[in-house]
Amino acid sequence: MAERGFFIVVFESGDAQILKNIKKGATVEMGRNFMKNCRKVGIKVHGDFIIGLPGETKETIQKTIDFRKGTGLRDHPGSLAHAMPGTELHDTMASCRAS
């Protein structure tokens, strides 16, 4: 992989609770270990993060910013959460609008 240059990893968040809320199946520590191992073998990673996931607060956004800064990730634009029809997030957002 290092010969190819880099690849993009969608971390979603640097906050443990947000990762649990979205059922990511990965932890912040797993992300840190992944980045440490990539650096060891010379793989450059662009990390993608999503802001506005269920439970997001100023504090969880700051944790994501801090995570990103602490991992040595290359610049890659993040994105805002958007609820695609047929997803759990869409159903949750639709029920919030109905109440």
C-alpha positions in Angstrom: 0.0 0.0 0.0 2.8 2.4 0.8 4.0 2.2 -2.9 0.6 3.5 -4.0 0.9 6.7 -1.9 -2.1 7.0 0.3 -5.7 6.0 0.9 -8.8 7.5 2.6 -10.2 6.2 5.8 -13.6 7.3 7.0 -13.2 7.6 10.8 -16.5 9.5 11.2 -15.7 10.8 14.7 -13.0 11.2 17.3 -15.6 10.7 20.1 -16.3 7.3 21.6 -20.0 7.9 22.3 -20.7 9.2 18.8 -19.1 6.1 17.3 -21.3 4.0 19.6 -24.4 6.0 18.6 -23.8 5.3 14.9 -22.9 1.6 15.5 -19.5 2.2 13.8 -18.0 -1.0 15.2 -14.7 0.7 15.7 -13.2 2.7 18.6 -11.2 5.9 18.9 -8.3 3.7 20.1 -8.5 1.5 17.1 -8.2 4.6 14.9 -5.2 5.7 16.8 -3.5 2.3 16.6 -4.3 2.1 12.8 -2.7 5.5 12.3 0.4 4.5 14.3 0.8 1.3 12.3 0.4 3.2 9.0 3.1 5.7 10.0 5.4 2.8 10.8 5.2 1.4 7.3 5.0 4.8 5.5 1.4 4.8 4.4 -0.1 8.2 4.2 -3.7 8.4 5.3 -6.4 11.0 4.5 -9.0 10.8 7.2 -12.6 11.7 6.6 -14.9 12.9 9.5 -18.6 13.6 9.6 -20.0 16.4 11.8 -23.6 16.4 12.9 -24.1 12.8 13.7 -26.7 11.8 16.4 -25.6 13.1 19.8 -23.1 15.6 18.4 -22.2 18.6 20.6 -19.6 21.3 20.7 -17.6 19.0 23.0 -17.7 16.0 20.7 -16.8 18.1 17.7 -13.8 19.3 19.6 -12.8 15.7 20.5 -12.9 14.9 16.7 -10.7 18.0 15.9 -8.3 16.9 18.6 -8.2 13.3 17.4 -7.5 14.5 13.9 -4.7 16.8 15.0 -3.1 14.1 17.2 -3.0 11.4 14.5 -0.9 13.1 11.8 -3.6 12.7 9.2 -3.2 14.4 5.9 -5.7 17.1 5.0 -9.0 15.9 3.7 -12.3 17.7 3.8 -14.8 16.5 6.3 -18.5 16.4 5.6 -21.8 17.2 7.3 -24.1 14.3 8.2 -26.9 13.7 5.8 -29.7 11.2 6.2 -30.1 9.0 3.1 -33.6 7.4 2.7 -33.6 3.9 4.0 -31.0 4.4 6.6 -31.4 4.4 10.4 -30.4 8.0 10.5 -33.1 9.0 8.1 -35.7 7.2 10.1 -34.5 8.8 13.3 -34.6 12.3 11.7 -38.0 11.7 10.2 -39.5 10.7 13.5 -38.0 13.8 15.1 -39.7 16.0 12.6 -43.0 14.2 13.1 -43.1 14.8 16.8 
